[in-house]
Amino acid sequence: MIFILFILQIAWAGEPDNMMARVDSANAPLANDAINLAVNDSLQKNIAAYNRHAMGVCNPRMLDNFLRDSFDKNWADVTDEVEKKAAIAGYKHSWNSPYKSPIGNTCKANVPLVVPYNLASYSTSMRIKAKGKIFYIGADKLDHFFPHGFTYWLMMNRDQNLPSEKLHQVLDIGTEQENGVWGLACWSVKSYADLAANYKGIEFWKNLLEGDDPFITCKKGRYELRRKFDVAHFFDESMDESINCNSYPSEKVLKPLQKVWNQKGISCPAVPESCTTLAKSYPPEIAKRILHPRCLG
């Protein structure tokens, strides 16, 4: 059942052009507040809905069902709210991007592809500040962090200890998806930043109801939001595709990108020292799964 849920959840994917966002939107307003507002508003609404129906009993599994409506099944509604309120960094639509070399469609879908930010899989970028760093993420990273992180959490049976074997198994599933139809096989890009966002999402769900400092607590049979979500506590530069680089399937895909990057005077990783910090911030077995080999040196 959980595996079926995972497959359904990944029916949509998109990649942002964080490289161009970094070059052209250095002064774009931060998106932190818009994301925080949408997430905390959704948490509050779902807690209130649960309390109206729960008859004075705190049941974490039942609360999961309420949260899943917003943070999984209907996550696009939350993302829409974020994009309405957050300033977009870089190009808003793929047809405005500078990469104009068509490559053909490896998935045989009836869509015109432009490497690799095509009309079917393009995601806008947003400027984020966390832990004193400014970086760029795609709207798709919110999808990876919240719904996909939730699925990973379910697949691990909500085990607070995050047993190594289970954790590596779910991370390996994400890697296979990026190597396959969700990444290289169809869209000509393998996003390590997606893998990082999946992993970071587990941390959020792990601390939502349990742990030393949970977001939600039970008081007298009613759930309360005891602290608000803040992207600055969870997001980092591993979710930025201009730092945690992508992989591409061929020179045919990569050359049009590199041509534009050379013209702009940038390369990936755009901030090499950030990779040094990231590589040290994760356990080695996790780092090699979520950080691009170039970011690992």
QUISUL-V244255 format. One record per pair of residues at least 12 apart in sequence whose ideal C-beta (glycine too) atoms are under 10 Angstrom apart, sorted by the first residue. I is the first residue (numbers start at 1). J is the second residue. If there is no record, write none. Layout:
I | J
I | J
//
This chain:
1 | 154
2 | 151
2 | 152
2 | 154
2 | 155
2 | 156
2 | 157
2 | 170
3 | 151
3 | 155
3 | 173
5 | 68
5 | 72
5 | 73
5 | 147
5 | 150
5 | 151
5 | 154
5 | 155
6 | 147
6 | 148
6 | 151
6 | 152
6 | 154
6 | 155
6 | 170
6 | 173
6 | 174
6 | 177
7 | 151
7 | 177
8 | 72
8 | 73
8 | 151
9 | 72
9 | 73
9 | 75
9 | 143
9 | 147
9 | 148
9 | 150
9 | 151
10 | 143
10 | 144
10 | 147
10 | 148
10 | 151
10 | 173
10 | 174
10 | 177
10 | 181
10 | 182
11 | 182
12 | 75
12 | 76
12 | 120
12 | 121
12 | 123
12 | 140
12 | 143
12 | 182
13 | 120
13 | 121
13 | 123
13 | 140
13 | 143
13 | 144
13 | 177
13 | 178
13 | 181
13 | 182
13 | 183
13 | 186
13 | 187
13 | 189
13 | 191
13 | 194
14 | 94
14 | 117
14 | 118
14 | 120
14 | 121
14 | 122
14 | 123
14 | 124
14 | 138
14 | 139
14 | 140
14 | 141
14 | 143
14 | 187
14 | 191
14 | 194
15 | 94
15 | 116
15 | 117
15 | 118
15 | 121
15 | 122
15 | 123
15 | 138
15 | 140
15 | 183
15 | 187
15 | 188
15 | 189
15 | 190
15 | 191
15 | 193
15 | 194
15 | 241
15 | 246
16 | 89
16 | 90
16 | 91
16 | 94
16 | 117
16 | 122
16 | 123
16 | 124
16 | 125
16 | 126
16 | 136
16 | 137
16 | 138
16 | 139
16 | 140
16 | 141
16 | 191
16 | 193
16 | 240
16 | 241
16 | 242
17 | 89
17 | 90
17 | 91
17 | 94
17 | 96
17 | 97
17 | 98
17 | 99
17 | 116
17 | 117
17 | 122
17 | 123
17 | 124
17 | 125
17 | 136
17 | 138
17 | 241
17 | 242
17 | 257
17 | 260
18 | 89
18 | 90
18 | 123
18 | 125
18 | 126
18 | 135
18 | 136
18 | 137
18 | 138
18 | 141
18 | 193
18 | 239
18 | 240
18 | 241
18 | 242
18 | 243
18 | 244
18 | 245
18 | 246
18 | 268
18 | 270
19 | 90
19 | 97
19 | 99
19 | 125
19 | 136
19 | 240
19 | 241
19 | 242
19 | 243
19 | 245
19 | 246
19 | 257
19 | 260
19 | 261
19 | 264
19 | 266
19 | 267
19 | 268
19 | 270
20 | 89
20 | 90
20 | 91
20 | 96
20 | 97
20 | 98
20 | 99
20 | 117
20 | 125
20 | 136
20 | 242
20 | 260
20 | 261
20 | 264
20 | 266
21 | 88
21 | 89
21 | 90
21 | 91
21 | 124
21 | 125
21 | 126
21 | 127
21 | 135
21 | 136
21 | 137
21 | 138
21 | 240
21 | 241
21 | 242
22 | 89
22 | 90
22 | 125
22 | 127
22 | 134
22 | 135
22 | 136
22 | 240
22 | 241
22 | 242
22 | 243
22 | 264
22 | 266
22 | 268
22 | 270
22 | 271
23 | 90
23 | 98
23 | 242
23 | 260
23 | 261
23 | 263
23 | 264
23 | 265
23 | 266
23 | 270
24 | 89
24 | 90
24 | 91
24 | 98
24 | 125
24 | 264
25 | 87
25 | 88
25 | 89
25 | 90
25 | 91
25 | 125
25 | 126
25 | 127
25 | 136
26 | 89
26 | 127
26 | 134
26 | 136
27 | 87
27 | 89
27 | 127
28 | 86
28 | 87
28 | 88
28 | 89
28 | 90
28 | 125
28 | 126
28 | 127
28 | 134
28 | 136
29 | 86
29 | 87
29 | 88
29 | 89
29 | 126
29 | 127
30 | 86
30 | 87
30 | 89
30 | 126
30 | 127
30 | 128
30 | 129
30 | 130
30 | 134
30 | 231
30 | 232
31 | 82
31 | 83
31 | 85
31 | 86
31 | 87
31 | 88
31 | 89
31 | 125
31 | 126
31 | 127
31 | 128
31 | 129
31 | 136
31 | 137
31 | 139
31 | 142
31 | 231
32 | 86
32 | 126
32 | 127
32 | 128
32 | 129
32 | 130
32 | 230
32 | 231
32 | 232
32 | 235
33 | 85
33 | 86
33 | 230
33 | 231
34 | 81
34 | 82
34 | 83
34 | 84
34 | 85
34 | 86
34 | 87
34 | 126
34 | 231
35 | 78
35 | 79
35 | 81
35 | 82
35 | 85
35 | 86
35 | 126
35 | 128
35 | 137
35 | 139
35 | 142
35 | 145
35 | 229
35 | 230
35 | 231
35 | 235
36 | 82
36 | 228
36 | 229
36 | 230
36 | 231
36 | 232
37 | 81
37 | 82
37 | 85
37 | 86
37 | 228
37 | 229
38 | 70
38 | 77
38 | 78
38 | 79
38 | 80
38 | 81
38 | 82
38 | 83
38 | 84
38 | 85
38 | 86
38 | 142
38 | 229
39 | 70
39 | 71
39 | 78
39 | 81
39 | 82
39 | 142
39 | 145
39 | 146
39 | 204
39 | 228
39 | 229
39 | 230
39 | 231
40 | 215
40 | 225
40 | 227
40 | 228
40 | 229
40 | 230
41 | 70
41 | 78
41 | 81
42 | 67
42 | 69
42 | 70
42 | 71
42 | 74
42 | 75
42 | 77
42 | 78
42 | 81
42 | 146
42 | 229
43 | 67
43 | 70
43 | 71
43 | 208
43 | 215
43 | 216
43 | 223
43 | 225
43 | 228
43 | 229
44 | 224
44 | 225
44 | 228
45 | 66
45 | 69
45 | 70
46 | 63
46 | 65
46 | 66
46 | 67
46 | 68
46 | 69
46 | 70
46 | 71
46 | 216
46 | 223
46 | 225
47 | 63
47 | 66
47 | 67
47 | 215
47 | 216
47 | 222
47 | 223
47 | 224
47 | 225
48 | 66
48 | 222
48 | 223
48 | 225
49 | 63
49 | 66
49 | 67
49 | 69
49 | 70
50 | 62
50 | 63
50 | 64
50 | 65
50 | 66
50 | 67
50 | 216
50 | 222
50 | 223
51 | 63
51 | 66
51 | 221
51 | 222
51 | 223
51 | 224
52 | 222
53 | 66
54 | 66
54 | 221
54 | 222
54 | 223
55 | 221
56 | 220
56 | 221
56 | 222
57 | 218
57 | 221
57 | 222
58 | 209
58 | 216
58 | 217
58 | 218
58 | 219
58 | 220
58 | 221
58 | 222
58 | 223
58 | 224
59 | 218
59 | 223
60 | 158
60 | 208
60 | 209
60 | 210
60 | 216
60 | 218
60 | 223
61 | 158
63 | 208
63 | 209
63 | 216
63 | 218
63 | 223
64 | 150
64 | 153
64 | 154
64 | 158
64 | 205
64 | 208
64 | 209
66 | 223
67 | 146
67 | 150
67 | 205
67 | 208
67 | 209
67 | 216
68 | 147
68 | 150
68 | 151
68 | 154
70 | 146
70 | 147
71 | 145
71 | 146
71 | 147
71 | 149
71 | 150
71 | 201
71 | 204
71 | 205
71 | 208
72 | 143
72 | 146
72 | 147
72 | 148
72 | 149
72 | 150
72 | 151
72 | 154
73 | 147
74 | 147
75 | 142
75 | 143
75 | 146
75 | 147
75 | 148
75 | 150
76 | 143
76 | 147
78 | 142
78 | 143
78 | 146
78 | 147
79 | 123
79 | 139
79 | 140
79 | 142
79 | 143
79 | 146
79 | 147
80 | 139
82 | 126
82 | 139
82 | 142
83 | 123
83 | 124
83 | 126
83 | 139
83 | 142
86 | 124
86 | 126
86 | 127
86 | 128
86 | 139
87 | 126
87 | 127
88 | 124
88 | 125
88 | 126
88 | 127
88 | 139
89 | 124
89 | 125
89 | 126
89 | 127
89 | 128
89 | 136
89 | 137
89 | 138
90 | 117
90 | 124
90 | 125
90 | 126
90 | 127
90 | 136
90 | 138
90 | 242
91 | 117
91 | 122
91 | 124
91 | 125
92 | 122
92 | 124
92 | 125
93 | 117
93 | 119
93 | 122
93 | 124
94 | 113
94 | 114
94 | 116
94 | 117
94 | 118
94 | 119
94 | 120
94 | 121
94 | 122
94 | 123
94 | 124
95 | 112
95 | 114
95 | 117
95 | 118
95 | 119
95 | 122
96 | 117
96 | 122
97 | 114
97 | 115
97 | 116
97 | 117
97 | 118
97 | 122
97 | 260
98 | 117
98 | 256
98 | 257
98 | 259
98 | 260
98 | 261
98 | 263
98 | 264
99 | 114
99 | 115
99 | 116
99 | 117
99 | 118
99 | 253
99 | 256
99 | 257
99 | 259
99 | 260
99 | 261
100 | 114
100 | 115
100 | 256
100 | 260
101 | 113
101 | 114
101 | 115
101 | 252
101 | 253
101 | 255
101 | 256
101 | 257
101 | 259
102 | 114
102 | 115
102 | 118
102 | 256
103 | 115
103 | 116
103 | 118
103 | 188
103 | 249
103 | 250
103 | 252
103 | 253
103 | 256
104 | 188
104 | 252
105 | 118
105 | 120
105 | 186
105 | 187
105 | 188
106 | 181
106 | 184
106 | 185
106 | 186
106 | 187
106 | 188
106 | 249
107 | 120
107 | 181
107 | 185
107 | 186
107 | 187
107 | 188
108 | 186
109 | 186
113 | 186
113 | 187
113 | 188
113 | 253
114 | 256
115 | 187
115 | 188
115 | 189
115 | 248
115 | 250
115 | 252
115 | 253
115 | 254
115 | 255
115 | 256
115 | 257
116 | 183
116 | 184
116 | 187
116 | 188
116 | 189
116 | 191
116 | 246
116 | 248
116 | 249
116 | 253
116 | 254
116 | 256
116 | 257
117 | 187
117 | 188
117 | 189
117 | 257
118 | 187
118 | 188
120 | 186
120 | 187
121 | 140
121 | 182
121 | 183
121 | 186
121 | 187
121 | 188
121 | 189
122 | 138
122 | 139
122 | 140
122 | 187
123 | 137
123 | 138
123 | 139
123 | 140
123 | 141
123 | 142
123 | 143
123 | 241
124 | 138
124 | 139
124 | 140
125 | 137
125 | 138
125 | 139
125 | 140
125 | 141
125 | 240
125 | 241
125 | 242
126 | 138
126 | 139
126 | 141
126 | 142
126 | 231
128 | 141
128 | 231
128 | 232
128 | 235
128 | 236
128 | 237
128 | 239
128 | 240
129 | 231
129 | 232
129 | 235
130 | 230
130 | 231
130 | 232
130 | 233
130 | 234
130 | 235
130 | 236
130 | 237
130 | 239
131 | 232
131 | 233
131 | 235
131 | 236
131 | 237
131 | 277
131 | 281
132 | 232
133 | 232
133 | 235
133 | 236
133 | 237
133 | 240
133 | 243
133 | 271
133 | 274
133 | 277
134 | 237
134 | 240
134 | 271
135 | 193
135 | 235
135 | 236
135 | 237
135 | 238
135 | 239
135 | 240
135 | 241
135 | 242
135 | 243
135 | 244
135 | 270
135 | 271
135 | 274
136 | 193
136 | 237
136 | 239
136 | 240
136 | 241
136 | 242
136 | 243
136 | 270
137 | 193
137 | 197
137 | 231
137 | 235
137 | 236
137 | 237
137 | 238
137 | 239
137 | 240
137 | 241
138 | 191
138 | 193
138 | 194
138 | 197
138 | 239
138 | 240
138 | 241
140 | 191
140 | 193
140 | 194
140 | 197
140 | 239
140 | 241
141 | 191
141 | 193
141 | 194
141 | 196
141 | 197
141 | 198
141 | 200
141 | 201
141 | 235
141 | 238
141 | 239
141 | 240
141 | 241
142 | 197
142 | 201
142 | 231
142 | 235
142 | 239
143 | 194
143 | 197
143 | 198
143 | 201
144 | 174
144 | 191
144 | 193
144 | 194
144 | 195
144 | 196
144 | 197
144 | 198
144 | 199
144 | 200
144 | 201
144 | 239
145 | 194
145 | 196
145 | 197
145 | 198
145 | 199
145 | 200
145 | 201
145 | 202
145 | 203
145 | 204
145 | 205
145 | 231
145 | 234
145 | 235
145 | 239
146 | 197
146 | 201
146 | 204
146 | 205
146 | 229
147 | 198
147 | 201
148 | 170
148 | 174
148 | 177
148 | 194
148 | 195
148 | 197
148 | 198
148 | 199
148 | 201
148 | 202
149 | 197
149 | 198
149 | 199
149 | 200
149 | 201
149 | 202
149 | 203
149 | 204
149 | 205
149 | 206
149 | 234
150 | 201
150 | 202
150 | 204
150 | 205
150 | 208
151 | 170
151 | 173
151 | 174
151 | 198
151 | 201
151 | 202
151 | 205
152 | 166
152 | 167
152 | 169
152 | 170
152 | 171
152 | 173
152 | 174
152 | 198
152 | 199
152 | 201
152 | 202
152 | 205
152 | 206
153 | 170
153 | 201
153 | 202
153 | 203
153 | 204
153 | 205
153 | 206
153 | 208
154 | 170
154 | 205
155 | 167
155 | 169
155 | 170
155 | 173
155 | 202
156 | 169
156 | 170
156 | 202
156 | 205
156 | 206
158 | 205
158 | 206
158 | 208
158 | 209
158 | 210
159 | 206
160 | 206
160 | 207
160 | 210
160 | 211
161 | 206
162 | 202
162 | 203
162 | 206
164 | 283
164 | 285
164 | 286
167 | 199
167 | 202
167 | 283
167 | 285
167 | 286
167 | 289
168 | 285
168 | 286
168 | 289
170 | 198
170 | 199
170 | 202
171 | 195
171 | 198
171 | 199
171 | 202
171 | 285
171 | 286
171 | 289
171 | 290
172 | 289
173 | 198
174 | 194
174 | 195
174 | 196
174 | 197
174 | 198
174 | 199
174 | 289
174 | 290
175 | 190
175 | 192
175 | 194
175 | 195
175 | 198
175 | 289
175 | 290
177 | 190
177 | 194
177 | 195
177 | 198
178 | 190
178 | 191
178 | 192
178 | 194
178 | 195
178 | 198
178 | 246
178 | 247
179 | 247
179 | 249
182 | 194
183 | 195
183 | 246
183 | 247
183 | 249
184 | 246
184 | 247
184 | 248
184 | 249
184 | 250
184 | 253
185 | 249
187 | 249
188 | 246
188 | 247
188 | 248
188 | 249
188 | 250
188 | 252
188 | 253
188 | 254
189 | 241
189 | 246
189 | 247
189 | 248
189 | 249
189 | 253
189 | 257
190 | 245
190 | 246
190 | 247
190 | 248
190 | 249
190 | 292
191 | 239
191 | 241
191 | 244
191 | 245
191 | 246
191 | 247
191 | 292
192 | 238
192 | 239
192 | 241
192 | 243
192 | 244
192 | 245
192 | 246
192 | 247
192 | 289
192 | 290
192 | 291
192 | 292
192 | 293
192 | 294
192 | 295
192 | 296
193 | 237
193 | 238
193 | 239
193 | 240
193 | 241
193 | 242
193 | 243
193 | 244
193 | 245
193 | 246
193 | 290
193 | 291
193 | 292
193 | 295
194 | 239
194 | 241
194 | 244
194 | 246
194 | 290
195 | 238
195 | 239
195 | 244
195 | 286
195 | 289
195 | 290
195 | 291
195 | 292
196 | 235
196 | 236
196 | 237
196 | 238
196 | 239
196 | 240
196 | 241
196 | 244
196 | 278
196 | 282
196 | 286
196 | 287
196 | 289
196 | 290
196 | 291
196 | 292
196 | 295
197 | 234
197 | 235
197 | 236
197 | 238
197 | 239
197 | 244
197 | 290
198 | 289
198 | 290
199 | 238
199 | 239
199 | 282
199 | 286
199 | 289
199 | 290
200 | 234
200 | 235
200 | 236
200 | 238
200 | 239
200 | 290
201 | 234
203 | 233
203 | 234
204 | 229
204 | 233
204 | 234
207 | 227
207 | 229
207 | 233
207 | 234
208 | 229
209 | 223
213 | 226
213 | 227
214 | 226
214 | 227
215 | 227
215 | 228
215 | 229
236 | 274
236 | 277
236 | 278
236 | 281
236 | 282
237 | 269
237 | 270
237 | 271
237 | 274
237 | 275
237 | 277
237 | 278
237 | 281
237 | 295
238 | 274
238 | 275
238 | 277
238 | 278
238 | 279
238 | 281
238 | 282
238 | 287
238 | 290
238 | 291
238 | 292
238 | 295
239 | 290
240 | 268
240 | 269
240 | 270
240 | 271
240 | 274
240 | 278
241 | 268
241 | 269
241 | 270
241 | 292
242 | 261
242 | 266
242 | 267
242 | 268
242 | 269
242 | 270
242 | 271
242 | 274
243 | 268
243 | 269
243 | 270
243 | 271
243 | 272
243 | 273
243 | 274
243 | 275
243 | 277
243 | 278
243 | 291
243 | 292
243 | 295
244 | 268
244 | 269
244 | 274
244 | 275
244 | 278
244 | 290
244 | 291
244 | 292
244 | 294
244 | 295
244 | 296
245 | 267
245 | 268
245 | 269
245 | 270
245 | 275
245 | 291
245 | 292
245 | 293
245 | 294
245 | 295
246 | 268
246 | 292
246 | 294
247 | 292
247 | 293
247 | 294
267 | 294
268 | 292
268 | 294
268 | 295
269 | 291
269 | 292
269 | 294
269 | 295
272 | 294
272 | 295
272 | 297
274 | 295
275 | 291
275 | 292
275 | 294
275 | 295
275 | 296
275 | 297
276 | 295
276 | 296
276 | 297
278 | 290
278 | 291
278 | 292
278 | 295
278 | 296
279 | 291
279 | 295
279 | 296
279 | 297
282 | 296
284 | 296
//
